[in-house]
Amino acid sequence: MFIDFEGIDGSGKTTLSNLLATRLRRLGYRVAHAREGGELRSPIARRIRDLTRDSKLLEMSPRTEFFLNLARDAQQLEEVIAPALARGEVCISDRYLYSQLALSGGGRGLSWDSLAPACELASQGLWPDLVILVDVEPELARLRKRLGKNKSERTPDSDSRKGLAGAGLTVRQREAFLDLARRDPARWLIIENNDQPLHVLEQRLVEAVVARLEGRELPAQRVTPPSPTPVQVPATVDDVEEHFFRALDGLEVREPQLAVWLLGGIPGFAAHQRRLGFVERFPGLTVRSLTGLDDEPARALRELLAEVVPQDVAVSLGTHPSPQAMSLRERLYEHAPAEVLSGLKHNDSPEAWVLREHALREGRLGEVLCGLAGVDEEPAWAARELGVRRGLYADVARSLIGVGSPRADALRESLLAHDRLAVLRSIQGLDTPFARELRLALEDKALKLVLRSLTGLTTDESFALRERGAPLTKEALDSLDGLDDPRAWRLREAFVTRWPATVVSSLEGLPLTERAEALVLRALELTSGRLPVLRNAYRIVAAAHAAVLPSERAALLSPGDDAPRPTL
């Protein structure tokens, strides 16, 4: 029997497919997994996959990508799947040709009719007996992926080729998968992975698959636990806090690390109390959730954890230039030099240069460059010139973020031949002739980065780009963060149905006016108060409350002499 798992990135299909393989083996079935542990079994297929993921190959067309992915699946079929089935084994695959239909047809917009014959040729008539679609809300999948990237310490600018198109690609893929399932209900099972414990999903999945293996009919196409009690949507913004923490409690049971992650950047007494409850189990994630916060409780928690998780504490400081932050960086440098140096962006203070000069003596030029964003002093230019001579092109480009001088644009021009994506990231918030030209040149190749580079801009060109991008991907709304511009409000209201979580997050830094409250409540209503939108809503509400009553909040948040302290 051939069983295929499908779903968007971050859906949990890899985890569930491996759990199923393990359980079936325990039940006595002979099982081959074509992607055991998340790695393709065919070495040739692995090499093809690396090519299709290489984000520097910007000129690769959707058709070329489709045929390469087709070749990868054909090789897996020839080398792994067909031999396993010939041996009489149950063969499980993590993605098959359906993924190419969903990506190239649904995601990239190629004609389904032109794709189907090529898939048929690649399949040699061999299609799965059972396809399990692990369905998840794209926003939740994105949060899980970001958490995974954080835990694996991958750099935040490590996009794949799919990632360059923006989050809208994932939404379109999900819609395509659901459409494929509707067309062939006898073959497809849908299992939802939004708000149920993993062990419950695993058991339901095993029961459904064993029923099929034993020749019993499956009761329904959708194999999920009974729906929980409907979530009550907040009626006013004052109700958001209660709803958020109730949802967070439920998430903590299922995915405790994600629960910690969702506290990121949220100010206030309630969020701080939750962090204290997590700190012993997840000290690193807990302190990273302080990023963007510089109140007394945040400073106290960093001090407590500085020797336990120094790298995470350094990351949590962000780029805050306060004397307390700089003093802590000096102490953390020995154990977390890369994170400390990265936190010196936009900082040309004498203390920052002492750290940089120390790092340069140690040979840490690349790390120094990554912390020079926004710094336009002569010593910074000397470091950049040295970086170019040593071939550190991506690091040099990162050092130019926030630097909008003609000198900076001339250097960007010379770096284009080495790393266009790093140069594109470096023009965030800039409205120079070079920046405008580069955005137009790469709009159809790296839409996500082009749109994010518009953050803070209110030019006619920037809004024209947003209006073209908004129907395709949420990053057009991301670039509106904190903008109180009539055109920004019109875009938010026009696309709150399509990108509700992003519309809410774009309100950060704005007063919680009647218009803003109406948008928050509309997004919550549209999503039935789902956690990603609820979290963004509470972050906006908590920040607004903290801004209104800073002295009172500080008094509430300051731990008293008798306050319990976590032990580590």
PyMOL commands that set and color helices and strands:
alter all, ss='L'
color gray80, all
select helices_A, chain A and resi 13-26+36-38+43-53+62-86+97-107+112-123+138-151+161-164+168-183+198-213+237-254+256-261+269-278+283-288+296-305+310-316+323-332+337-342+350-361+365-370+378-389+393-399+406-415+420-425+433-442+447-452+460-469+475-478+486-495+500-505+514-526+531-548+550-557
alter helices_A, ss='H'
color red, helices_A
select strands_A, chain A and resi 2-6+31-33+90-94+130-135+188-192
alter strands_A, ss='S'
color yellow, strands_A
deselect
rebuild
show_as cartoon
